[in-house]
Amino acid sequence: MEYKSPAYGVIPVPVEKIRPNTYNPNKVAPPEMKLLYESIKADGYTMPVVCYYDREEDFYVIVDGFHRYRIMKEYPDIYEREKGMLPVSVINKSLDQRMASTVRHNRARGSHSVDLMSNIIKELHDLGRSDAWISRHLGMERDEILRLKQITGLAALFKDVKFGSAWRPEEEE
């Protein structure tokens, strides 16, 4: 079967059927949120919100596009103009793959909260993902992963790490 990018299947979804994910580390400052509002007001939604569809609960979980979603939720003029519908591109991926997608989308255009990135590293580790997997899928260097692990202060994140022998001072004669 030939691969077809999700952007070719953008669908309108009522904003009430869309929910933010619980792990997005991306933050946008108020001036940039105002700029995003002005952009959507002037140009409309030019990029779909990327979501995962939860069939059991019958709602869409945001993978990328939380701030575009917020604009519709917080600005009645945008909500009314768009008739409460957001353009959505759906991806069908596991939680770890969705987390990786969120980070890739965000890192390609912005900055992250260090604390929230640390939580993502911890959660991916808890899901059984190795540092190599995290490095490959999130575009992070191993030393960056190490620093984020250190921030969480959780020994469990280092349980599989092999450490060398400690340095011992020479004894004085």
Disulfide bonds with the S-S distance in Angstrom:
none
